[in-house]
Amino acid sequence: MVTFFAEAPKMNPNVGKITGVVCAHRVEEIEDKLMQKIQYLDKLIDELARGIKMESLMWK
């Protein structure tokens, strides 16, 4: 997983604005930075799977 993030394009600078619960953990409170990145992606996928449009997911 470390290789995935090392070789992936840079994450959006607003990624820290993603909040909420994924797998019973608040993403904004996860201390391990790698795990936090994984949970950010998980949160995004969860929201898309619920049918929320990408434009609506741009947390402000």
C-alpha distance matrix in Angstrom:
0.0 3.8 5.3 5.1 6.7 8.7 10.1 10.6 14.1 15.0 14.8 18.3 20.3 21.5 18.2 19.7 22.4 20.4 21.9 22.3 21.1 18.1 18.1 21.0 19.4 20.5 17.6 19.8 20.3 16.8 16.9 13.3 12.2 8.4 9.6 12.2 10.3 8.7 12.3 13.8 12.4 13.5 16.8 17.3 16.9 19.2 21.8 21.8 22.2 25.1 26.7 26.5 26.8 24.4 27.3 27.7 24.2 24.7 25.0 27.9
3.8 0.0 3.8 5.4 5.4 6.1 8.7 10.0 13.1 13.5 13.8 17.5 19.0 20.7 17.7 19.0 22.1 20.7 22.3 23.2 22.5 19.9 20.2 22.7 20.5 21.2 18.2 19.7 20.0 16.6 15.9 12.3 10.7 7.3 9.9 12.2 10.3 10.0 13.7 14.7 13.9 15.7 18.5 19.0 19.2 21.6 23.8 23.9 24.8 27.6 29.1 28.5 28.5 25.7 28.3 28.8 25.2 25.1 25.3 27.8
5.3 3.8 0.0 3.8 5.5 4.9 6.0 8.3 11.8 13.1 14.3 18.0 19.9 22.0 19.3 21.1 24.1 22.8 24.8 25.8 25.3 22.5 23.0 25.8 23.8 24.4 21.1 22.7 23.4 20.1 19.5 16.0 14.0 10.8 13.4 15.3 12.8 12.5 16.2 16.8 15.4 17.4 20.4 20.2 20.1 22.9 25.0 24.6 25.6 28.7 29.7 29.2 28.9 26.0 28.6 29.7 26.2 26.1 26.7 29.2
5.1 5.4 3.8 0.0 3.8 5.5 5.4 5.9 9.6 11.3 12.0 15.6 18.0 19.7 17.0 19.2 21.9 20.3 22.5 23.5 23.0 20.3 21.1 24.0 22.2 22.7 19.3 21.1 22.3 19.2 19.3 16.1 13.8 10.5 12.6 14.0 10.9 10.3 14.0 14.2 12.2 14.4 17.4 16.9 16.6 19.7 21.6 21.0 22.0 25.2 26.1 25.6 25.2 22.4 25.1 26.2 22.8 22.9 23.8 26.6
6.7 5.4 5.5 3.8 0.0 3.8 5.4 5.0 7.9 8.4 8.9 12.6 14.6 16.5 13.9 15.9 18.8 17.7 20.0 21.5 21.5 19.2 20.5 23.1 20.7 20.7 17.1 18.4 19.7 16.9 16.8 13.8 11.0 8.3 10.9 11.6 8.4 9.0 12.6 12.2 11.1 13.9 16.3 15.7 16.4 19.3 20.9 20.6 22.2 25.0 25.8 24.9 24.4 21.3 23.6 24.6 21.1 20.7 21.3 23.8
8.7 6.1 4.9 5.5 3.8 0.0 3.8 5.7 8.2 8.8 10.6 14.3 15.9 18.5 16.3 18.2 21.3 20.6 23.1 24.8 24.9 22.8 24.0 26.4 23.9 23.8 20.2 21.0 22.2 19.3 18.6 15.5 12.6 10.4 13.6 14.4 11.5 12.6 16.1 15.7 14.8 17.7 20.0 19.4 20.1 23.1 24.5 24.2 25.9 28.7 29.4 28.3 27.6 24.3 26.4 27.6 24.2 23.5 24.1 26.2
10.1 8.7 6.0 5.4 5.4 3.8 0.0 3.8 6.7 8.8 11.2 14.7 16.9 19.5 17.5 20.0 22.8 22.0 24.8 26.4 26.6 24.3 25.6 28.4 26.2 26.0 22.3 23.4 25.0 22.2 21.9 18.9 15.9 13.5 16.3 17.0 13.6 14.3 17.8 17.0 15.4 18.4 20.8 19.6 19.9 23.3 24.6 23.7 25.3 28.4 28.7 27.8 26.8 23.5 25.6 27.3 24.2 23.5 24.7 27.0
10.6 10.0 8.3 5.9 5.0 5.7 3.8 0.0 3.8 6.4 8.2 11.5 14.2 16.4 14.5 17.4 19.8 18.9 21.9 23.6 24.1 22.0 23.7 26.4 24.3 23.8 20.1 21.2 23.3 20.8 21.0 18.4 15.2 13.0 15.4 15.4 11.7 12.5 15.6 14.3 12.5 15.7 17.8 16.2 16.8 20.2 21.2 20.2 22.2 25.1 25.2 24.2 23.0 19.7 21.8 23.6 20.5 19.8 21.3 23.6
14.1 13.1 11.8 9.6 7.9 8.2 6.7 3.8 0.0 3.8 6.4 9.0 11.8 14.3 13.2 16.3 18.5 18.1 21.5 23.7 24.7 23.0 25.2 27.7 25.4 24.4 20.6 21.2 23.7 21.7 22.0 19.8 16.3 14.8 17.3 16.5 12.8 14.3 16.9 14.8 13.4 17.0 18.4 16.3 17.5 20.9 21.2 20.2 22.7 25.3 25.0 23.6 22.0 18.4 20.0 22.0 19.2 17.9 19.6 21.5
15.0 13.5 13.1 11.3 8.4 8.8 8.8 6.4 3.8 0.0 3.8 6.5 8.4 11.4 10.6 13.3 15.7 16.0 19.3 21.9 23.3 22.1 24.5 26.6 23.9 22.5 18.7 18.7 21.2 19.6 19.6 17.9 14.2 13.5 16.1 14.7 11.3 13.8 16.0 13.6 13.1 16.9 17.7 16.0 17.9 21.0 21.1 20.6 23.4 25.6 25.5 23.6 22.1 18.4 19.6 21.2 18.3 16.5 17.6 19.2
14.8 13.8 14.3 12.0 8.9 10.6 11.2 8.2 6.4 3.8 0.0 3.8 6.2 8.3 6.9 9.9 12.2 12.2 15.6 18.2 19.7 18.7 21.4 23.3 20.7 19.0 15.3 15.4 18.1 16.8 17.4 16.1 12.5 12.1 14.0 12.0 8.8 11.4 13.0 10.1 10.1 13.9 14.3 12.7 15.0 17.9 17.7 17.7 20.5 22.5 22.6 20.5 19.3 15.7 16.9 18.1 14.9 13.3 14.1 15.9
18.3 17.5 18.0 15.6 12.6 14.3 14.7 11.5 9.0 6.5 3.8 0.0 3.8 5.3 5.5 8.8 10.1 10.8 14.5 17.5 19.7 19.3 22.4 24.0 21.4 19.2 15.6 15.2 18.5 17.9 18.8 18.2 14.7 15.0 16.4 13.8 11.1 13.8 14.4 11.0 11.5 15.0 14.5 12.5 15.4 18.0 17.1 17.1 20.4 21.8 21.6 19.0 17.6 13.9 14.4 15.6 12.7 10.4 11.3 12.7
20.3 19.0 19.9 18.0 14.6 15.9 16.9 14.2 11.8 8.4 6.2 3.8 0.0 3.8 5.5 7.2 8.9 10.8 14.2 17.6 20.1 20.3 23.5 24.5 21.6 19.0 15.6 14.3 17.4 17.3 17.8 17.8 14.3 15.5 17.1 14.1 12.1 15.4 15.8 12.4 13.9 17.2 16.3 14.9 18.2 20.3 19.2 19.9 23.1 24.2 24.1 21.2 20.0 16.5 16.4 17.2 14.4 11.6 11.5 11.9
21.5 20.7 22.0 19.7 16.5 18.5 19.5 16.4 14.3 11.4 8.3 5.3 3.8 0.0 3.8 5.3 5.5 7.7 11.2 14.6 17.5 18.2 21.6 22.4 19.6 16.7 13.7 12.3 15.8 16.4 17.5 18.1 15.0 16.4 17.1 13.7 12.3 15.3 14.7 11.1 13.0 15.9 14.1 12.9 16.5 18.1 16.6 17.7 21.0 21.5 21.5 18.4 17.5 14.3 13.9 14.1 11.4 8.6 7.8 8.3
18.2 17.7 19.3 17.0 13.9 16.3 17.5 14.5 13.2 10.6 6.9 5.5 5.5 3.8 0.0 3.8 5.3 5.7 9.2 12.3 14.7 14.9 18.2 19.2 16.5 13.9 10.5 9.9 13.3 13.4 14.8 15.0 12.0 13.1 13.5 10.1 8.7 11.5 10.9 7.4 9.5 12.4 11.0 10.2 13.7 15.3 14.4 15.7 18.7 19.5 20.1 17.3 17.0 13.9 14.5 14.3 11.0 9.2 8.4 10.2
19.7 19.0 21.1 19.2 15.9 18.2 20.0 17.4 16.3 13.3 9.9 8.8 7.2 5.3 3.8 0.0 3.8 5.4 7.7 11.2 13.7 14.6 17.9 18.2 15.0 12.1 9.1 7.2 10.5 11.3 12.5 13.6 11.1 13.2 13.3 9.6 9.6 12.6 11.5 8.6 11.8 13.9 12.2 12.5 16.1 16.9 16.2 18.1 20.9 21.3 22.2 19.4 19.5 16.8 17.1 16.3 13.1 11.4 9.3 10.2
22.4 22.1 24.1 21.9 18.8 21.3 22.8 19.8 18.5 15.7 12.2 10.1 8.9 5.5 5.3 3.8 0.0 3.8 6.1 9.8 13.1 14.6 18.2 18.3 15.6 12.2 9.9 8.2 11.9 13.4 15.3 16.7 14.6 16.4 16.0 12.2 12.3 14.8 12.9 9.8 12.8 14.5 11.9 11.9 15.7 16.1 14.6 16.8 19.7 19.5 20.2 17.1 17.3 15.0 14.8 13.5 10.6 8.9 6.0 6.8
20.4 20.7 22.8 20.3 17.7 20.6 22.0 18.9 18.1 16.0 12.2 10.8 10.8 7.7 5.7 5.4 3.8 0.0 3.8 7.0 9.9 11.1 14.8 15.2 12.8 9.9 7.5 7.2 11.0 12.0 14.6 15.7 13.9 15.1 14.0 10.4 10.5 12.2 9.8 6.9 9.8 11.0 8.2 8.6 12.3 12.4 11.3 13.7 16.3 16.2 17.3 14.6 15.3 13.3 13.9 12.3 9.0 8.6 6.2 8.7
21.9 22.3 24.8 22.5 20.0 23.1 24.8 21.9 21.5 19.3 15.6 14.5 14.2 11.2 9.2 7.7 6.1 3.8 0.0 3.7 7.1 9.4 12.9 12.5 10.3 6.9 5.9 5.7 9.0 10.8 13.9 15.6 14.6 16.1 14.3 10.9 12.1 13.3 10.2 8.5 11.7 11.7 8.6 10.3 13.6 12.7 11.8 15.0 16.9 16.3 18.0 15.5 17.0 15.7 16.4 14.1 11.1 11.5 8.5 10.5
22.3 23.2 25.8 23.5 21.5 24.8 26.4 23.6 23.7 21.9 18.2 17.5 17.6 14.6 12.3 11.2 9.8 7.0 3.7 0.0 3.8 6.7 10.1 9.4 8.1 5.4 6.0 7.3 9.6 11.2 14.7 16.4 16.1 17.1 14.5 11.8 13.4 13.6 10.0 9.4 12.2 11.0 7.8 10.5 13.0 11.1 10.8 14.4 15.6 14.6 17.0 15.0 17.3 16.6 17.8 15.1 12.3 13.7 11.1 13.5
21.1 22.5 25.3 23.0 21.5 24.9 26.6 24.1 24.7 23.3 19.7 19.7 20.1 17.5 14.7 13.7 13.1 9.9 7.1 3.8 0.0 3.8 6.6 5.7 5.2 4.4 6.1 8.7 9.7 10.5 14.3 15.6 16.0 16.5 13.4 11.5 13.6 12.8 9.0 9.9 12.3 10.1 7.8 11.3 12.8 10.5 11.4 14.9 15.3 14.6 17.6 16.4 19.0 18.6 20.3 17.7 14.9 16.7 14.5 17.1
18.1 19.9 22.5 20.3 19.2 22.8 24.3 22.0 23.0 22.1 18.7 19.3 20.3 18.2 14.9 14.6 14.6 11.1 9.4 6.7 3.8 0.0 3.8 5.4 5.4 6.4 6.7 10.3 11.2 10.6 14.3 14.6 15.1 14.7 11.3 10.3 11.9 10.2 6.7 8.6 10.0 7.2 6.2 10.0 10.6 8.6 10.6 13.7 13.6 13.7 16.9 16.2 18.8 18.2 20.5 18.4 15.4 17.4 15.9 19.0
18.1 20.2 23.0 21.1 20.5 24.0 25.6 23.7 25.2 24.5 21.4 22.4 23.5 21.6 18.2 17.9 18.2 14.8 12.9 10.1 6.6 3.8 0.0 3.8 5.5 8.4 9.3 12.9 12.8 11.6 15.1 15.1 16.3 15.5 11.8 11.9 13.8 11.5 8.5 11.5 12.4 9.2 9.4 13.0 12.8 10.7 13.4 16.2 15.3 15.6 19.1 19.1 21.8 21.4 24.0 21.9 18.9 21.1 19.7 22.7
21.0 22.7 25.8 24.0 23.1 26.4 28.4 26.4 27.7 26.6 23.3 24.0 24.5 22.4 19.2 18.2 18.3 15.2 12.5 9.4 5.7 5.4 3.8 0.0 3.8 6.8 9.3 12.2 11.4 11.2 14.6 15.5 17.2 17.2 13.5 13.1 15.7 14.1 10.8 13.4 15.1 12.2 11.5 15.3 15.7 13.3 15.4 18.6 17.9 17.6 21.1 20.7 23.6 23.3 25.5 23.0 20.2 22.2 20.2 22.8
19.4 20.5 23.8 22.2 20.7 23.9 26.2 24.3 25.4 23.9 20.7 21.4 21.6 19.6 16.5 15.0 15.6 12.8 10.3 8.1 5.2 5.4 5.5 3.8 0.0 3.8 6.0 8.7 7.7 7.4 11.0 12.2 13.8 14.3 10.8 9.9 13.0 12.1 8.9 11.2 13.7 11.6 10.8 14.5 15.7 13.9 15.7 18.9 18.9 18.9 22.0 21.1 23.5 22.7 24.6 22.4 19.2 20.6 18.4 20.8
20.5 21.2 24.4 22.7 20.7 23.8 26.0 23.8 24.4 22.5 19.0 19.2 19.0 16.7 13.9 12.1 12.2 9.9 6.9 5.4 4.4 6.4 8.4 6.8 3.8 0.0 3.8 5.5 5.5 6.8 10.5 12.4 13.2 14.5 11.6 9.4 12.4 12.5 9.1 10.1 13.3 12.0 10.2 13.6 15.6 14.0 14.9 18.3 19.0 18.6 21.4 19.8 22.1 21.0 22.5 20.1 17.0 18.0 15.4 17.4
17.6 18.2 21.1 19.3 17.1 20.2 22.3 20.1 20.6 18.7 15.3 15.6 15.6 13.7 10.5 9.1 9.9 7.5 5.9 6.0 6.1 6.7 9.3 9.3 6.0 3.8 0.0 3.8 5.4 5.5 9.1 10.4 10.3 11.5 9.0 6.2 8.7 9.4 6.2 6.7 10.2 9.7 8.3 11.2 13.6 12.9 13.8 16.7 17.9 18.1 20.5 18.8 20.5 18.9 20.5 18.6 15.2 15.8 13.5 15.8
19.8 19.7 22.7 21.1 18.4 21.0 23.4 21.2 21.2 18.7 15.4 15.2 14.3 12.3 9.9 7.2 8.2 7.2 5.7 7.3 8.7 10.3 12.9 12.2 8.7 5.5 3.8 0.0 3.8 5.8 8.4 10.7 10.3 12.6 11.0 7.6 10.2 12.0 9.4 8.9 12.7 13.0 11.2 13.6 16.5 16.0 16.2 19.2 20.8 20.8 22.8 20.6 22.0 20.2 21.1 19.3 16.0 15.8 13.0 14.4
20.3 20.0 23.4 22.3 19.7 22.2 25.0 23.3 23.7 21.2 18.1 18.5 17.4 15.8 13.3 10.5 11.9 11.0 9.0 9.6 9.7 11.2 12.8 11.4 7.7 5.5 5.4 3.8 0.0 3.8 6.2 9.2 10.2 12.7 10.8 8.3 11.8 13.2 10.8 11.5 15.1 14.9 13.7 16.5 19.0 18.3 19.0 22.1 23.3 23.3 25.7 23.8 25.4 23.7 24.8 22.9 19.6 19.6 16.8 18.1
16.8 16.6 20.1 19.2 16.9 19.3 22.2 20.8 21.7 19.6 16.8 17.9 17.3 16.4 13.4 11.3 13.4 12.0 10.8 11.2 10.5 10.6 11.6 11.2 7.4 6.8 5.5 5.8 3.8 0.0 3.8 5.8 7.3 9.3 7.2 5.6 9.4 10.4 8.7 10.2 13.4 13.3 13.1 15.9 17.9 17.7 19.0 21.7 22.7 23.3 25.8 24.2 25.7 23.9 25.4 23.9 20.3 20.4 18.2 19.9
16.9 15.9 19.5 19.3 16.8 18.6 21.9 21.0 22.0 19.6 17.4 18.8 17.8 17.5 14.8 12.5 15.3 14.6 13.9 14.7 14.3 14.3 15.1 14.6 11.0 10.5 9.1 8.4 6.2 3.8 0.0 3.8 6.0 8.8 8.0 7.1 10.5 12.1 11.5 12.8 15.8 16.2 16.4 18.9 20.9 21.1 22.4 24.9 26.0 26.8 29.2 27.5 28.7 26.6 28.0 26.7 23.1 22.8 20.6 22.0
13.3 12.3 16.0 16.1 13.8 15.5 18.9 18.4 19.8 17.9 16.1 18.2 17.8 18.1 15.0 13.6 16.7 15.7 15.6 16.4 15.6 14.6 15.1 15.5 12.2 12.4 10.4 10.7 9.2 5.8 3.8 0.0 3.8 5.6 5.4 6.1 8.8 10.1 10.5 12.2 14.6 15.2 16.2 18.4 20.0 20.6 22.4 24.4 25.4 26.8 29.0 27.7 28.7 26.4 28.2 27.3 23.6 23.4 21.7 23.5
12.2 10.7 14.0 13.8 11.0 12.6 15.9 15.2 16.3 14.2 12.5 14.7 14.3 15.0 12.0 11.1 14.6 13.9 14.6 16.1 16.0 15.1 16.3 17.2 13.8 13.2 10.3 10.3 10.2 7.3 6.0 3.8 0.0 3.8 5.5 4.9 6.2 8.7 9.8 10.4 12.6 14.1 15.1 16.6 18.6 19.7 21.1 22.8 24.3 25.8 27.6 26.0 26.6 24.0 25.6 25.2 21.4 20.8 19.5 21.2
8.4 7.3 10.8 10.5 8.3 10.4 13.5 13.0 14.8 13.5 12.1 15.0 15.5 16.4 13.1 13.2 16.4 15.1 16.1 17.1 16.5 14.7 15.5 17.2 14.3 14.5 11.5 12.6 12.7 9.3 8.8 5.6 3.8 0.0 3.8 5.3 5.2 6.4 8.7 9.9 11.1 12.5 14.3 15.7 16.9 18.5 20.4 21.6 22.8 24.7 26.6 25.4 26.0 23.3 25.5 25.3 21.5 21.3 20.5 22.8
9.6 9.9 13.4 12.6 10.9 13.6 16.3 15.4 17.3 16.1 14.0 16.4 17.1 17.1 13.5 13.3 16.0 14.0 14.3 14.5 13.4 11.3 11.8 13.5 10.8 11.6 9.0 11.0 10.8 7.2 8.0 5.4 5.5 3.8 0.0 3.8 5.4 5.0 6.2 8.6 10.0 10.3 12.1 14.3 15.3 16.1 18.3 20.0 20.7 22.4 24.7 23.8 24.9 22.7 25.0 24.3 20.5 20.9 19.8 22.3
12.2 12.2 15.3 14.0 11.6 14.4 17.0 15.4 16.5 14.7 12.0 13.8 14.1 13.7 10.1 9.6 12.2 10.4 10.9 11.8 11.5 10.3 11.9 13.1 9.9 9.4 6.2 7.6 8.3 5.6 7.1 6.1 4.9 5.3 3.8 0.0 3.8 5.4 5.1 6.1 8.8 9.6 10.3 12.3 14.2 15.0 16.5 18.4 19.7 21.0 23.1 21.6 22.6 20.3 22.2 21.4 17.6 17.7 16.3 18.7
10.3 10.3 12.8 10.9 8.4 11.5 13.6 11.7 12.8 11.3 8.8 11.1 12.1 12.3 8.7 9.6 12.3 10.5 12.1 13.4 13.6 11.9 13.8 15.7 13.0 12.4 8.7 10.2 11.8 9.4 10.5 8.8 6.2 5.2 5.4 3.8 0.0 3.8 5.4 5.1 6.5 8.7 9.9 10.8 12.6 14.3 15.7 16.9 18.5 20.3 21.9 20.4 20.9 18.2 20.3 20.1 16.3 16.2 15.6 18.2
8.7 10.0 12.5 10.3 9.0 12.6 14.3 12.5 14.3 13.8 11.4 13.8 15.4 15.3 11.5 12.6 14.8 12.2 13.3 13.6 12.8 10.2 11.5 14.1 12.1 12.5 9.4 12.0 13.2 10.4 12.1 10.1 8.7 6.4 5.0 5.4 3.8 0.0 3.8 5.5 5.3 6.2 8.7 10.0 10.7 12.3 14.5 15.5 16.4 18.6 20.5 19.7 20.5 18.3 20.9 20.6 16.8 17.6 17.3 20.3
12.3 13.7 16.2 14.0 12.6 16.1 17.8 15.6 16.9 16.0 13.0 14.4 15.8 14.7 10.9 11.5 12.9 9.8 10.2 10.0 9.0 6.7 8.5 10.8 8.9 9.1 6.2 9.4 10.8 8.7 11.5 10.5 9.8 8.7 6.2 5.1 5.4 3.8 0.0 3.8 5.3 4.7 6.0 8.5 9.6 10.2 12.2 14.1 14.9 16.4 18.6 17.7 19.1 17.2 19.7 18.7 15.0 16.1 15.2 18.3
13.8 14.7 16.8 14.2 12.2 15.7 17.0 14.3 14.8 13.6 10.1 11.0 12.4 11.1 7.4 8.6 9.8 6.9 8.5 9.4 9.9 8.6 11.5 13.4 11.2 10.1 6.7 8.9 11.5 10.2 12.8 12.2 10.4 9.9 8.6 6.1 5.1 5.5 3.8 0.0 3.8 5.4 5.1 6.3 8.7 9.9 10.8 12.5 14.3 15.6 17.3 15.7 16.5 14.3 16.4 15.7 11.9 12.5 11.9 14.9
12.4 13.9 15.4 12.2 11.1 14.8 15.4 12.5 13.4 13.1 10.1 11.5 13.9 13.0 9.5 11.8 12.8 9.8 11.7 12.2 12.3 10.0 12.4 15.1 13.7 13.3 10.2 12.7 15.1 13.4 15.8 14.6 12.6 11.1 10.0 8.8 6.5 5.3 5.3 3.8 0.0 3.8 5.4 5.1 6.2 8.6 10.0 10.6 12.2 14.3 15.7 14.7 15.3 13.0 15.8 15.6 12.0 13.1 13.5 16.9
13.5 15.7 17.4 14.4 13.9 17.7 18.4 15.7 17.0 16.9 13.9 15.0 17.2 15.9 12.4 13.9 14.5 11.0 11.7 11.0 10.1 7.2 9.2 12.2 11.6 12.0 9.7 13.0 14.9 13.3 16.2 15.2 14.1 12.5 10.3 9.6 8.7 6.2 4.7 5.4 3.8 0.0 3.8 5.4 5.1 6.1 8.7 9.9 10.4 12.4 14.6 14.2 15.6 14.2 17.2 16.4 13.0 15.0 15.0 18.5
16.8 18.5 20.4 17.4 16.3 20.0 20.8 17.8 18.4 17.7 14.3 14.5 16.3 14.1 11.0 12.2 11.9 8.2 8.6 7.8 7.8 6.2 9.4 11.5 10.8 10.2 8.3 11.2 13.7 13.1 16.4 16.2 15.1 14.3 12.1 10.3 9.9 8.7 6.0 5.1 5.4 3.8 0.0 3.8 5.5 5.1 6.3 8.7 9.8 10.8 12.9 11.8 13.6 12.4 15.0 13.5 10.2 12.3 11.8 15.4
17.3 19.0 20.2 16.9 15.7 19.4 19.6 16.2 16.3 16.0 12.7 12.5 14.9 12.9 10.2 12.5 11.9 8.6 10.3 10.5 11.3 10.0 13.0 15.3 14.5 13.6 11.2 13.6 16.5 15.9 18.9 18.4 16.6 15.7 14.3 12.3 10.8 10.0 8.5 6.3 5.1 5.4 3.8 0.0 3.8 5.5 5.3 6.3 8.6 10.0 11.1 9.7 10.6 9.0 11.8 11.1 7.7 9.9 10.6 14.3
16.9 19.2 20.1 16.6 16.4 20.1 19.9 16.8 17.5 17.9 15.0 15.4 18.2 16.5 13.7 16.1 15.7 12.3 13.6 13.0 12.8 10.6 12.8 15.7 15.7 15.6 13.6 16.5 19.0 17.9 20.9 20.0 18.6 16.9 15.3 14.2 12.6 10.7 9.6 8.7 6.2 5.1 5.5 3.8 0.0 3.8 5.4 5.1 6.0 8.6 10.0 9.9 11.1 10.2 13.7 13.2 10.4 13.1 14.1 17.9
19.2 21.6 22.9 19.7 19.3 23.1 23.3 20.2 20.9 21.0 17.9 18.0 20.3 18.1 15.3 16.9 16.1 12.4 12.7 11.1 10.5 8.6 10.7 13.3 13.9 14.0 12.9 16.0 18.3 17.7 21.1 20.6 19.7 18.5 16.1 15.0 14.3 12.3 10.2 9.9 8.6 6.1 5.1 5.5 3.8 0.0 3.8 5.5 5.1 6.3 9.0 9.2 11.6 11.7 14.8 13.4 10.9 14.1 14.4 18.1
21.8 23.8 25.0 21.6 20.9 24.5 24.6 21.2 21.2 21.1 17.7 17.1 19.2 16.6 14.4 16.2 14.6 11.3 11.8 10.8 11.4 10.6 13.4 15.4 15.7 14.9 13.8 16.2 19.0 19.0 22.4 22.4 21.1 20.4 18.3 16.5 15.7 14.5 12.2 10.8 10.0 8.7 6.3 5.3 5.4 3.8 0.0 3.8 5.4 5.1 6.8 5.8 8.4 8.8 11.5 9.7 7.7 11.2 11.8 15.4
21.8 23.9 24.6 21.0 20.6 24.2 23.7 20.2 20.2 20.6 17.7 17.1 19.9 17.7 15.7 18.1 16.8 13.7 15.0 14.4 14.9 13.7 16.2 18.6 18.9 18.3 16.7 19.2 22.1 21.7 24.9 24.4 22.8 21.6 20.0 18.4 16.9 15.5 14.1 12.5 10.6 9.9 8.7 6.3 5.1 5.5 3.8 0.0 3.8 5.3 5.2 5.2 6.6 7.1 10.5 9.8 8.3 11.7 13.4 17.0
22.2 24.8 25.6 22.0 22.2 25.9 25.3 22.2 22.7 23.4 20.5 20.4 23.1 21.0 18.7 20.9 19.7 16.3 16.9 15.6 15.3 13.6 15.3 17.9 18.9 19.0 17.9 20.8 23.3 22.7 26.0 25.4 24.3 22.8 20.7 19.7 18.5 16.4 14.9 14.3 12.2 10.4 9.8 8.6 6.0 5.1 5.4 3.8 0.0 3.8 5.3 7.3 9.5 10.7 14.1 13.1 11.9 15.4 16.7 20.3
25.1 27.6 28.7 25.2 25.0 28.7 28.4 25.1 25.3 25.6 22.5 21.8 24.2 21.5 19.5 21.3 19.5 16.2 16.3 14.6 14.6 13.7 15.6 17.6 18.9 18.6 18.1 20.8 23.3 23.3 26.8 26.8 25.8 24.7 22.4 21.0 20.3 18.6 16.4 15.6 14.3 12.4 10.8 10.0 8.6 6.3 5.1 5.3 3.8 0.0 3.8 5.8 9.1 11.2 13.9 12.0 11.4 15.2 16.1 19.4
26.7 29.1 29.7 26.1 25.8 29.4 28.7 25.2 25.0 25.5 22.6 21.6 24.1 21.5 20.1 22.2 20.2 17.3 18.0 17.0 17.6 16.9 19.1 21.1 22.0 21.4 20.5 22.8 25.7 25.8 29.2 29.0 27.6 26.6 24.7 23.1 21.9 20.5 18.6 17.3 15.7 14.6 12.9 11.1 10.0 9.0 6.8 5.2 5.3 3.8 0.0 3.8 6.3 9.1 11.6 10.3 10.7 14.3 15.9 19.1
26.5 28.5 29.2 25.6 24.9 28.3 27.8 24.2 23.6 23.6 20.5 19.0 21.2 18.4 17.3 19.4 17.1 14.6 15.5 15.0 16.4 16.2 19.1 20.7 21.1 19.8 18.8 20.6 23.8 24.2 27.5 27.7 26.0 25.4 23.8 21.6 20.4 19.7 17.7 15.7 14.7 14.2 11.8 9.7 9.9 9.2 5.8 5.2 7.3 5.8 3.8 0.0 3.8 6.5 8.4 6.6 7.2 10.8 12.4 15.4
26.8 28.5 28.9 25.2 24.4 27.6 26.8 23.0 22.0 22.1 19.3 17.6 20.0 17.5 17.0 19.5 17.3 15.3 17.0 17.3 19.0 18.8 21.8 23.6 23.5 22.1 20.5 22.0 25.4 25.7 28.7 28.7 26.6 26.0 24.9 22.6 20.9 20.5 19.1 16.5 15.3 15.6 13.6 10.6 11.1 11.6 8.4 6.6 9.5 9.1 6.3 3.8 0.0 3.8 5.4 5.4 6.7 9.5 12.1 14.9
24.4 25.7 26.0 22.4 21.3 24.3 23.5 19.7 18.4 18.4 15.7 13.9 16.5 14.3 13.9 16.8 15.0 13.3 15.7 16.6 18.6 18.2 21.4 23.3 22.7 21.0 18.9 20.2 23.7 23.9 26.6 26.4 24.0 23.3 22.7 20.3 18.2 18.3 17.2 14.3 13.0 14.2 12.4 9.0 10.2 11.7 8.8 7.1 10.7 11.2 9.1 6.5 3.8 0.0 3.8 5.4 5.1 7.0 10.2 13.1
27.3 28.3 28.6 25.1 23.6 26.4 25.6 21.8 20.0 19.6 16.9 14.4 16.4 13.9 14.5 17.1 14.8 13.9 16.4 17.8 20.3 20.5 24.0 25.5 24.6 22.5 20.5 21.1 24.8 25.4 28.0 28.2 25.6 25.5 25.0 22.2 20.3 20.9 19.7 16.4 15.8 17.2 15.0 11.8 13.7 14.8 11.5 10.5 14.1 13.9 11.6 8.4 5.4 3.8 0.0 3.8 5.5 5.9 9.3 11.2
27.7 28.8 29.7 26.2 24.6 27.6 27.3 23.6 22.0 21.2 18.1 15.6 17.2 14.1 14.3 16.3 13.5 12.3 14.1 15.1 17.7 18.4 21.9 23.0 22.4 20.1 18.6 19.3 22.9 23.9 26.7 27.3 25.2 25.3 24.3 21.4 20.1 20.6 18.7 15.7 15.6 16.4 13.5 11.1 13.2 13.4 9.7 9.8 13.1 12.0 10.3 6.6 5.4 5.4 3.8 0.0 3.8 5.6 7.7 9.8
24.2 25.2 26.2 22.8 21.1 24.2 24.2 20.5 19.2 18.3 14.9 12.7 14.4 11.4 11.0 13.1 10.6 9.0 11.1 12.3 14.9 15.4 18.9 20.2 19.2 17.0 15.2 16.0 19.6 20.3 23.1 23.6 21.4 21.5 20.5 17.6 16.3 16.8 15.0 11.9 12.0 13.0 10.2 7.7 10.4 10.9 7.7 8.3 11.9 11.4 10.7 7.2 6.7 5.1 5.5 3.8 0.0 3.8 5.6 8.9
24.7 25.1 26.1 22.9 20.7 23.5 23.5 19.8 17.9 16.5 13.3 10.4 11.6 8.6 9.2 11.4 8.9 8.6 11.5 13.7 16.7 17.4 21.1 22.2 20.6 18.0 15.8 15.8 19.6 20.4 22.8 23.4 20.8 21.3 20.9 17.7 16.2 17.6 16.1 12.5 13.1 15.0 12.3 9.9 13.1 14.1 11.2 11.7 15.4 15.2 14.3 10.8 9.5 7.0 5.9 5.6 3.8 0.0 3.8 6.3
25.0 25.3 26.7 23.8 21.3 24.1 24.7 21.3 19.6 17.6 14.1 11.3 11.5 7.8 8.4 9.3 6.0 6.2 8.5 11.1 14.5 15.9 19.7 20.2 18.4 15.4 13.5 13.0 16.8 18.2 20.6 21.7 19.5 20.5 19.8 16.3 15.6 17.3 15.2 11.9 13.5 15.0 11.8 10.6 14.1 14.4 11.8 13.4 16.7 16.1 15.9 12.4 12.1 10.2 9.3 7.7 5.6 3.8 0.0 3.8
27.9 27.8 29.2 26.6 23.8 26.2 27.0 23.6 21.5 19.2 15.9 12.7 11.9 8.3 10.2 10.2 6.8 8.7 10.5 13.5 17.1 19.0 22.7 22.8 20.8 17.4 15.8 14.4 18.1 19.9 22.0 23.5 21.2 22.8 22.3 18.7 18.2 20.3 18.3 14.9 16.9 18.5 15.4 14.3 17.9 18.1 15.4 17.0 20.3 19.4 19.1 15.4 14.9 13.1 11.2 9.8 8.9 6.3 3.8 0.0
